[in-house]
Amino acid sequence: MYILPRRLFGTNGIRGLVNKELTPQTAVQIGASIGTFFKRGDLVVGHDSRTSSPLLAYAVIAGVNSTGCNVQFAGMVPIPALQFWVGRHRAAGGIMISASHNPPQYNGIKVIWNDGIELSREQEIEIENAYFDKRMSLAEWDKLGRTCELEGTNNEYIAAIKKHVDVAALTKRHYHVVVDGANSVGSLTGPQLLRELGCRVTEVNTEIDGAFPGRLPEPKPENLGVLASTVKTRRADLGVAYDSDADRAIFVDETGEIIMGDKSFALAEKYFLMDNPGEKVVTSVSSSTMIKDVADAYDGEVILTKVGSVTISRTMKKVNAKLGGEEYGGIFYGPHQPVRDGAMATALILSIMARTGEKLSKLLKELPQYFLSKGTVECPEQLKQRVLQELIEQAEGSNVSTLDGLKIWFDDKSDILVRPSGTEPVFRLYAEARAAKKAAQLVKEYSVVVRKIIQKLR
C-alpha cells in the first residue's frame, strides 16, 4: 500500500476543506507548532474575507499564545501588506489565514519569516515535525503570550507602494480603472491606492463577503467576464482583478481583453530592464519564452526556478535580483518587497502606461507573441516519479530542463512543460508556440506519451 508522506505544507502554505481537513482543533495545534518554531518571538497575524477566516485566525492565535509568543492581530488585510509590515518592523514572523485562489469552502495557513517571505521548505519541516511528533513547547501559565490589535497596516502599505512610482505623472493622466476585488481584502487597498494615484475608480465585487458571491477567487478568464465587459462598456483605461489574499493581479486592457500573467510580467520586465540593463530577472521554468526574449533584447539575465512563488522570492533574495514574476499573475518588485504583490503590480503597469502615453493593448502588441495551450493527464500518486523519469529518459539529447518536471524547447521557438502536480493526482502540460495550432498539437502529442507510460507502469 502506498502511504503518503507526513506533510502539512503544500506548494503555498497549508490548505484544506473547512471543518473537514482544517478544523479549529487542528488550527490550534498548528498554531502551537508554529509558536514552537518561532521560540517566543512576536508574530503578526492577518486574514482574508472568507467566512471561516476569523474562526481559524483566533484558533491559530490561541495555539501561538500557548507557546509564549505574543501576537499583533492585523485583522482583515492583504497578504502583501502583512508581509510588508513584518519585514519593515522586524517582527519574528507572520501568519496569514487564506486559501488564496481556492473556493470559499477551503481555507489555509501561510507562515512568513522575518524578511516578509514565506518560510523555506526546511523551515516548514521543523513545524511539521513539531506537529506530527506532538512536540509543542507549551509555556507556563504565567508566561503565556498576549494578543493586541494592530492598526495601520493597510495605510502604511499603500504609502510604501506610492514611493516606487511617479505619483505626479500618474495623477496628470486621470486614468479610469475598474477594480474587481473578489469580495475580499484587495477591495480594502486597491481602490484606495488608485484614488491616491489620481485615478477614477469603478468598483466590481468590492463588497466584503466571504462566500464570494461575485465570482470565485481565482482571477482566471472564465471568472472575469463582468470585469471585462465593465471595462469595455465604461470605456475604462484598465481593469484589474485580485485573488482572495490580493497577491496576484490579472489585467484587462481597454478593449476588454483579459491579459494572462506572462504578458503583464513581460511588460514590467521590458521597462525595468530598459532602466536597469544587465539586471537579473527570476521566474519559474513554467513561464513563457517571451520572458527570455525580452531579457535578450534588453540585456537582462533570466534565472529559472522550480514552480512556486516562495521559490522565486527566495531565489531573488539569494541572487539579489530586483524583479521576479510568474505566469499566474504574480509580479515581484524587489525595491518594494520580493514577493507577489497585486497592488504594486497595478501601480507598475499604470506607471508604464503613463510613461509611454500608450494604451495597454498597444504596449502588449509590442512584446513577442506566443500562444499557450494547457492540459492534464490523471496519474496515481505512486507512479508520478517513475513516469517522470521515463519521460526524461525518452527526451535525452533534446534541449531540455529537468529543474521541475520536464521542459523541452524546440527549434521553432515552441516548447512544452510536463510536470506532476504537487496538489492533485495529475500531470500538468503547458505548451506554447508562435501559432495556437502548434501549441495545442504539442499538448495532444505529449498527453498521449504520458498516458502510454502510465499504462505501461500500472
C-alpha positions in Angstrom: 0.0 0.0 0.0 1.3 3.5 -0.9 1.5 5.7 2.2 1.6 9.5 1.7 4.5 11.1 3.5 3.5 13.1 6.6 3.2 16.6 5.3 1.2 19.8 6.3 2.5 22.3 3.8 1.8 22.2 0.1 3.5 24.4 -2.5 2.0 27.6 -0.9 1.0 27.1 2.7 -1.4 24.7 4.5 -4.8 24.3 2.8 -7.9 22.2 3.4 -11.7 22.0 3.5 -13.0 23.9 6.4 -14.2 21.7 9.4 -13.2 18.6 7.5 -9.5 18.8 6.8 -8.9 22.1 8.5 -10.8 22.3 11.8 -10.4 24.8 14.7 -8.8 22.0 16.8 -6.3 21.4 14.0 -5.6 25.1 13.7 -4.8 25.3 17.5 -2.3 22.5 17.1 -0.8 24.1 14.0 -0.6 27.4 15.8 1.2 25.8 18.7 3.6 24.1 16.3 4.3 27.5 14.6 4.8 29.1 18.0 7.3 26.4 18.9 9.2 27.1 15.8 9.4 30.8 16.4 10.6 30.3 20.1 8.5 33.0 21.7 9.0 35.7 19.1 6.3 38.3 18.3 4.2 37.4 15.3 1.7 39.3 13.2 -1.5 37.6 12.2 -4.0 38.6 9.5 -6.7 37.0 7.4 -8.8 37.4 4.2 -12.6 37.7 4.0 -13.5 34.0 4.0 -16.4 33.2 6.4 -14.1 30.8 8.2 -11.1 33.1 8.4 -11.8 34.9 11.7 -12.6 31.5 13.4 -9.4 29.9 12.2 -7.4 33.1 13.0 -8.4 33.1 16.6 -7.7 29.3 16.8 -4.2 29.8 15.4 -3.6 32.7 17.7 -4.7 30.6 20.7 -2.1 28.0 19.7 0.6 30.6 19.2 -0.1 32.3 22.6 0.0 28.9 24.3 3.8 28.7 23.5 4.5 32.1 24.9 4.6 34.0 21.6 2.9 37.4 21.5 0.6 38.3 18.6 -0.2 41.5 16.9 -3.6 40.9 15.2 -4.0 42.9 12.0 -7.4 41.6 11.2 -8.5 41.7 7.5 -5.5 42.5 5.4 -3.9 41.6 2.0 -1.0 39.2 2.5 1.5 41.6 0.8 0.5 44.3 3.3 1.1 41.8 6.1 4.4 40.7 4.6 5.5 44.4 4.2 4.7 45.1 7.9 6.6 42.0 9.1 9.7 42.9 7.0 9.6 46.7 7.8 9.0 46.3 11.5 11.3 43.3 12.0 8.7 41.1 13.6 9.8 37.5 14.2 7.3 36.4 11.5 3.7 36.4 10.4 0.7 34.2 9.7 -1.9 34.7 7.1 -5.2 32.9 7.1 -6.2 32.5 3.5 -6.6 29.8 0.8 -5.7 32.3 -1.9 -7.4 31.4 -5.1 -9.3 28.3 -3.8 -13.2 28.3 -3.5 -14.9 29.5 -0.3 -15.2 26.1 1.4 -11.4 26.0 1.6 -9.1 27.9 3.9 -5.4 27.8 4.6 -2.5 29.0 6.8 0.6 30.7 5.3 3.6 31.3 7.6 6.0 34.2 6.9 9.6 34.6 8.0 11.1 37.8 9.5 12.1 39.0 6.0 8.5 39.1 4.8 8.9 36.0 2.6 7.1 32.7 3.3 9.1 30.0 5.0 11.6 27.8 3.2 10.8 24.1 2.9 13.4 23.3 5.5 11.7 25.7 8.0 8.3 24.1 7.1 9.7 20.7 8.0 10.6 22.0 11.5 6.9 23.0 12.1 5.7 19.7 10.6 8.0 17.7 12.9 6.6 19.6 16.0 3.1 19.0 14.8 3.3 15.3 13.9 5.5 14.4 16.9 3.4 16.5 19.2 6.5 18.3 20.5 4.9 21.7 21.1 6.7 23.9 23.6 3.8 25.0 25.8 4.5 27.9 28.2 3.8 28.0 31.9 0.6 29.7 33.0 2.3 33.0 33.8 4.4 33.1 30.6 1.6 32.8 28.0 1.7 35.1 25.0 -0.6 38.1 24.7 -2.5 39.4 21.8 -3.0 43.1 20.8 -4.8 44.8 18.0 -2.7 46.2 15.2 -3.8 49.2 13.2 -2.4 51.0 10.2 -1.0 48.1 8.2 -3.0 48.9 5.0 -2.3 52.6 5.1 1.4 52.1 5.6 1.5 49.5 2.8 -0.2 51.9 0.3 2.1 54.7 1.2 5.1 52.4 0.6 3.9 51.5 -2.9 3.5 55.1 -3.8 7.2 55.7 -3.1 8.1 53.5 -6.1 6.1 55.3 -8.8 5.8 58.8 -10.2 2.6 59.9 -8.4 2.6 63.3 -10.1 2.8 61.8 -13.6 0.1 59.3 -12.9 -2.2 61.9 -11.4 -2.0 64.0 -14.5 -3.3 61.1 -16.6 -6.6 60.7 -14.6 -6.8 57.0 -15.6 -10.2 55.3 -15.3 -9.6 51.9 -13.7 -12.1 49.1 -12.9 -11.2 47.1 -9.9 -12.5 43.6 -9.2 -11.7 42.9 -5.5 -13.1 39.3 -5.4 -15.2 40.3 -2.4 -12.0 40.1 -0.4 -9.1 42.1 1.0 -7.9 43.6 -2.3 -11.0 45.7 -2.0 -9.5 47.4 1.1 -6.3 48.6 -0.6 -6.7 48.5 -4.4 -9.4 51.2 -4.9 -7.8 53.4 -2.2 -4.3 53.2 -3.8 -5.7 54.0 -7.2 -7.6 57.0 -6.0 -4.5 58.3 -4.3 -2.8 58.0 -7.7 -5.4 60.3 -9.2 -7.4 57.5 -10.9 -11.2 57.4 -11.3 -12.2 54.0 -9.9 -15.2 51.8 -10.8 -15.6 49.0 -8.3 -16.7 45.5 -9.1 -17.1 42.8 -6.4 -15.6 45.0 -3.7 -18.2 44.3 -1.0 -16.5 42.2 1.6 -18.3 38.8 1.6 -16.5 35.5 2.4 -19.0 33.5 0.3 -17.6 35.2 -2.8 -21.0 35.9 -4.4 -19.5 38.0 -7.3 -17.1 35.4 -8.6 -14.8 32.6 -7.5 -11.5 33.9 -6.0 -9.2 32.7 -8.8 -8.7 35.5 -11.3 -8.9 33.3 -14.4 -10.7 34.3 -17.7 -13.9 32.3 -17.0 -14.3 34.3 -13.8 -13.7 37.7 -15.2 -16.5 38.3 -17.7 -18.1 41.0 -15.6 -14.8 42.9 -15.2 -14.0 42.6 -18.9 -17.5 43.8 -20.0 -17.4 46.7 -17.5 -14.1 47.9 -18.7 -15.4 47.9 -22.3 -18.8 49.5 -21.6 -17.4 52.1 -19.3 -14.6 52.9 -21.7 -12.1 52.5 -18.9 -8.3 52.5 -19.5 -7.6 49.4 -17.4 -9.2 46.6 -15.4 -7.6 44.6 -12.6 -8.7 41.6 -10.7 -7.2 40.2 -7.5 -7.4 36.8 -5.8 -8.7 36.5 -2.2 -5.4 37.5 -0.5 -4.5 40.1 -3.2 -1.0 39.0 -4.1 -2.0 38.2 -7.7 -3.3 40.6 -10.3 -4.7 39.8 -13.7 -5.3 42.8 -16.0 -7.8 43.7 -18.7 -6.9 46.1 -21.4 -9.1 49.0 -22.7 -10.7 46.7 -25.3 -11.9 44.3 -22.7 -9.3 41.6 -23.5 -8.1 39.6 -20.5 -4.3 39.6 -20.3 -2.5 36.5 -19.0 0.1 36.9 -16.3 3.1 36.2 -18.5 2.3 39.2 -20.7 1.9 41.7 -17.8 5.1 40.4 -16.3 7.0 40.6 -19.6 5.8 44.2 -20.0 7.0 45.1 -16.5 10.3 43.3 -17.3 10.8 45.3 -20.5 10.6 48.7 -18.9 12.5 47.5 -15.8 15.5 46.3 -18.0 15.4 49.5 -20.1 16.2 51.4 -16.9 18.4 48.6 -15.3 20.3 46.9 -18.1 22.2 43.8 -17.1 20.0 43.1 -14.1 18.8 39.6 -13.2 15.1 38.5 -13.6 13.8 35.5 -11.7 11.0 33.4 -13.0 9.8 29.7 -12.9 10.5 27.2 -15.6 6.8 27.2 -16.5 7.0 30.9 -17.7 6.7 31.8 -21.3 9.7 32.0 -23.6 8.8 35.7 -24.1 10.4 36.4 -20.7 13.8 35.3 -22.1 13.1 37.0 -25.5 12.6 40.3 -23.6 15.7 39.8 -21.4 17.8 39.1 -24.5 16.5 42.2 -26.2 17.2 44.4 -23.2 20.4 42.9 -21.9 18.9 41.1 -18.9 19.7 37.7 -17.4 16.9 35.2 -16.7 17.3 32.8 -13.8 14.9 29.9 -13.8 13.5 28.3 -10.7 11.1 25.5 -9.8 7.4 26.4 -9.9 6.2 28.2 -6.8 6.1 31.8 -5.6 8.2 31.1 -2.5 11.0 29.6 -4.6 11.0 32.7 -6.8 11.1 35.1 -3.7 13.9 33.1 -2.0 15.9 33.0 -5.2 15.5 36.7 -5.7 16.9 37.3 -2.3 19.8 34.8 -2.8 21.0 36.4 -6.1 20.0 39.9 -5.2 17.5 40.3 -8.1 15.1 43.2 -8.2 12.4 41.7 -10.4 10.6 38.3 -10.5 7.4 37.0 -12.0 5.2 34.0 -12.8 2.5 33.2 -15.3 -0.3 33.2 -12.7 -0.4 37.0 -12.3 2.4 37.4 -9.9 4.9 40.3 -10.2 7.6 40.5 -7.5 9.1 44.0 -7.4 12.2 43.8 -5.2 12.7 47.5 -4.5 9.3 47.3 -2.7 9.5 43.7 -1.5 10.5 40.4 -3.2 7.0 38.8 -3.0 3.9 38.7 -5.2 2.0 41.9 -4.7 -1.2 42.7 -6.6 -1.4 46.4 -5.7 2.3 47.0 -6.5 1.8 45.3 -9.9 -1.2 47.5 -10.6 0.9 50.6 -9.9 3.8 49.4 -12.1 1.5 48.7 -15.1 -0.1 52.1 -14.8 3.3 53.8 -14.5 4.4 52.2 -17.8 1.2 53.5 -19.4 1.8 57.0 -18.0 5.5 56.9 -19.0 4.8 56.0 -22.7 1.4 57.7 -23.1 0.2 54.5 -24.8 -2.8 52.3 -24.2 -2.2 48.8 -22.7 -3.3 46.9 -25.8 -0.6 48.7 -27.9 2.1 48.1 -25.3 1.3 44.4 -25.2 1.4 44.1 -29.0 5.0 45.3 -29.0 6.0 42.2 -27.0 7.0 38.8 -28.6 3.7 36.9 -29.3 3.1 33.4 -28.2 0.1 31.1 -27.9 -0.4 28.9 -24.8 -2.2 25.6 -24.5 -2.8 23.6 -21.3 -3.8 20.0 -20.5 -3.9 17.4 -17.7 -3.5 13.7 -17.5 -4.6 11.7 -14.5 -1.9 9.8 -12.8 -1.8 7.8 -9.5 0.5 9.5 -6.9 2.7 6.4 -6.5 3.5 6.4 -10.3 4.4 10.1 -10.7 8.1 9.9 -10.2 8.5 6.8 -12.3 6.5 8.3 -15.1 8.6 11.5 -14.9 11.8 9.5 -15.0 10.8 7.7 -18.1 9.7 10.9 -19.8 13.2 12.4 -19.1 14.9 9.3 -20.5 12.9 9.5 -23.7 13.8 13.2 -24.1 17.6 12.6 -23.8 19.5 14.6 -26.4 16.9 17.3 -26.8 17.2 20.9 -25.4 15.6 20.1 -22.0 15.4 21.2 -18.4 14.6 18.9 -15.5 14.5 21.6 -12.9 10.9 21.0 -12.3 9.3 18.2 -14.3 10.5 18.1 -17.9 10.6 21.1 -20.2 11.6 20.7 -23.8 12.5 23.6 -26.2 12.2 23.1 -29.9 14.0 24.9 -32.8 10.8 26.7 -34.0 10.5 28.6 -30.7 7.8 26.3 -29.3 8.2 24.4 -26.0 6.3 22.1 -23.6 6.5 21.6 -19.9 5.2 18.3 -18.4 5.3 18.2 -14.6 3.5 16.2 -11.8 1.1 18.4 -9.8 2.0 19.0 -6.2 -1.6 19.1 -5.1 -3.6 16.7 -7.4 -3.1 13.2 -8.9 -2.4 14.5 -12.4 0.4 15.6 -14.7 0.1 19.2 -16.0 1.1 20.1 -19.5 1.8 23.6 -20.7 2.8 24.2 -24.3 3.4 27.4 -26.2 4.3 28.3 -29.8 4.1 31.1 -32.3 0.9 29.5 -33.6 -2.1 28.4 -31.5 -2.5 25.2 -33.5 1.1 24.2 -32.8 0.7 24.7 -29.0 -2.5 22.6 -29.0 -0.7 19.9 -31.0 2.1 19.6 -28.5 -0.3 19.2 -25.6 -2.2 16.5 -27.5 1.0 14.7 -28.5 2.6 14.6 -25.1 -0.7 13.7 -23.4 -0.6 10.5 -25.4 3.0 9.9 -24.4 2.3 10.3 -20.7 -0.8 8.1 -20.9 1.2 5.3 -22.6 3.9 5.4 -19.9 1.3 5.3 -17.2 -0.4 2.3 -18.8 3.0 0.6 -19.2 3.8 1.1 -15.5 0.5 0.1 -14.0 
